[in-house]
């Protein structure tokens, strides 16, 4: 995989256009395979653990990106869960946002769409309640 700060034009001069094209195509193909594998992992996780609901945990920018990813791979989910529902925003992408307390004790699972520090905090919260989760920020960040 190519580093982000590599000058494509310098590489083309040094390696030749066809060689650079081959490397870029392989990288792109590998990335698409990786995304398809992640989508299948999520689909399987939802099937096995979401008997009473599959939710995205979070309702911000990461949740919106993850929603696009799920739609791209036709993976359905029930809505969004947050720790504390504040007044105002209660729908994202046409799906309702609910509080964690609404699903505690149910056989639900969560795809975490949070930054790293919030992910760590929420994982410990979900573990306390014996709930299943799948970390999603590495898919969309």
N, C-alpha and C positions, 0 to 999 in steps of 0.2 A: 504494500500500500504506500502511496506517495505521501510525503509530509506536506502539511498545509502551506508552508512558506517556500516551497520550491517554485522556481520560475519555469513555467511550462515551455516558454520559448527557448530558454537555455538548454533544457532537456532535449527538446526536439533537435537542436543543432548538434548536440553531443551524441545522441542515440540514433537519430534517424527517425523520420516521421512514422514509418510502419511499426517500428519497435515500440515507440511511445504509445501509439494507438493500441497495440496489443496489450500493453501493461494497463492502460486506462480501461479497456474493455474487460479485462480479467478482474480488475478491482471493482468495477461496476457490477459485474456478474456475481462476484463473491458477496457484495453488499446486498444484492437482491435475494440471493439464497439465504443470507443471514436473516433478512427481514421476514422471508417466508417461513423459516424455521421458528422465529420468535412468534409469529402469528399462530402457527400450529401449536406451539407450547401454551400460549394463552387459551386457545380454543379447547385444548385438552384439560387445562387447569380449570376452566369454567365448567366443563362437562362433569368433571370428577368432584368438584367442591361446591358448586353453586346450586344445590337442590332448591333453595328458597330464594335465590337471587344472586346475581353477579353485578358488582358495582365498581365504578371507578372511584377511588378514594382521593378526593381533592376536587376543586372546582375552578382552578385558575388556568394559567397559560399552559402548564404541563397537561392538565386534563383536556384542554381543547386540542392540543397536539395529539394526545393519545386517542382521543375520539376520532380524529381524522385517520389515524393508523388503523383503528378497528373498523371503520367504515370502508377503508381501502381493501381490507381483507374479509369483508362481510361477516364480522364478528359482532353479534348483538350483546347488549348488556341492559340492565334494568334502570340505571340512573347513576346518580353521584351521591357520595356520602362525605360529610365533613364532621369534624369533631363538635363544633358549635356553629349552628346556623344563625347567622346575623341577619338583621332586618335588611331587606333589599333584594339582592340576587337570590332567586329560588329556582331558576331554570337555566340550564346550559344546553345548548344544541337541541332544544326541544324536550329535554329529559329533566325530571324533577330532581332537586337536591334535597336530601334528607339528612338527619343527624344520625350519628352512630348509635345512639341510644334507641333509635327506632328499629334497629336490626340485631341488637345484642340478644343472644340466645337462639337465633335462627341459624339455619345452615346456609350461610351466605359466604361469598368470597369476594376479595377485593384486589383490584389491579391498582397499585399505588402510583399516583401521578403527582408526586411531591418533590421538592428539592431534597438534597441529601440529608440535611439536618432534620427537616420535618419527617422524612422517611424513617429515620432512626427512632424518633419520638413515637410515631404512629405504630411502628412495628412492635414496640414494647407494650403499647396500649392494646393492640389486637391480640398479642400473645396472652396478656392478662385475661382476656375474654375468650381465649381458645379459638380464635377465628383465623381462617386461612387467608394468605395474601401472596401476591406475586409482585415483585418490584418492577415498576415500569419506566422509571426515569432514564435508565440506560438505553431504552429503545428510542426515545424522543429527544434526548438532550444533545 
